[in-house]
Amino acid sequence: MTQVDVLLGLQWGDEGKGKIVDVLSPKYDLIARFQGGPNAGHTLEFDGKKFVLNTIPSGIFNENIMNLIGNGVVIDPIILKRELDNLKTAGHDPVAAGKLVLARKAHLILPTHQLLDAANEQKMGAGKIGSTLKGIGPTYMDKTGRNGLRVGDTTLPDFKERYTKLVEKHKEILSHYDFEYDLTEKEAAFFEAIEFIKNIPHVDSEHFVNGYLKAGKKVLAEGAQGTLLDVDFGSYPFVTSSNTTTAGACTGLGIAPNKVGEVYGIFKAYCTRVGGGPFPTELDNEVGEELRKVGHEFGATTGRARRCGWIDLPALKYAIMLNGVTELIMMKADVLDGFDTIYACTHYEHNGETIDYMPYDIISIQPKPVLKAIEGWKTDLTKITDKSQVPSQVTDYIAFLEKELEVPIKYLSVGPDRTQTLAL
């Protein structure tokens, strides 16, 4: 029996996972999203075109590859329909091609989940989490509270009654907020989208994925967000609502831990974060602004400006440990092309100590980064087409990171296009 390889982000999301799934997918028979929701924005560029996927797995553009939205994902039917309509307009129709299936056990995001999300963020004011307001958190709350609706429920004769019962519960909660809303338009779009997703095959993802493995086929599990946003191990409470680590692939698809094979960990050559929460290496100055400008660091889904800073090695070591990473992939090295000197955080100064791990109280006591200066390369990496052309300063930076992180870097991204990915 073959194993499931896992691909996930090692920072606070936005590492470039979609691009690498697209690059690696020809090696696989099935690409499966295992957690998160439409707060994800996986950007892919090829043939002069740019696509942003929110829910659909990033293997959708490769022929003869099946794509599964797993049970650990929360699905907004309206957004999924819009995604698929946009793909069809662009000449890609995975539904007609029979290349997309949905897990019956995946939970549905209702319009009222989004209202709850917005009402809660409004009430929190300056202390808000920085939610994308897609209704992700409230949907996962209903899932763990055993109130949620799932994809498989849409085909049941009493689905409308189940929907109404849950919506009435949400309206009762909303009555305690100073929050105005009108459900009419959203509700009509929701039920139109529900009819649409009934035409996409529904599967039991646990049997579906394990059936692929039993047949000797290759599976890649695609994560969303990043390890440092994991609900258990991230910078809580400034986290997402799902398990973004390798363990989440097991529960989000229905595979046993011993079925996990390679774990691809993706990270940027620097670091970014969206929303609130701790960010020890953040550069709230002209250098951070330069990283944001050159790296086009704005959310693919929300358009929000990302906070930018130098690479954080204690955080990366932590993420590698949690995920059992076997191979590293460094993204957006080209964004650092213009710097004479770049920096890497090797330790933190925290409560009078020098430490190399993320402390529990990182939320309340911001650790000070200890930075190591590294010579820049001052070369346009976007023009490079072979690893033999990589400047010595870049290979030195890679060697330094591999020594610190104790995991090999196997791919280097030097631009947004799928062709701008070098195997090392």
Protein Blocks (a to p, Z undefined) as FASTA:
>chain_A
ZZddddddfbegjnopmmmmmmmmmmpmbdcdfedcfkbccdddeehiacddfklccklm
pghiacdddfkbccdfklmmmmmmmmmmnopafklnopaccdfklccddfklmmmmmmmm
mmnmmmpgoiahlommmmmmmmmnopaccfklmmpmklmmmmmmmmmmmmmmmmmpccdd
dfklmmmmmmmmmmmmmmpccddfklmmmmmmmnopacddddehjfklcfklmccfbbcf
bdfbfklmmmmnopafklpccddddddfbdcdededddfkbccbfklmmmmmmnopacfk
lopacddddddfklmmmmmmmnopabdcdehklmmmmpmbdcddfbdceehiacfbdcfk
lmmmccdddddddddfkiafklpcbfklpcfklmmmmmmmmmmnopacfbdcfbjbfklc
ccZZ
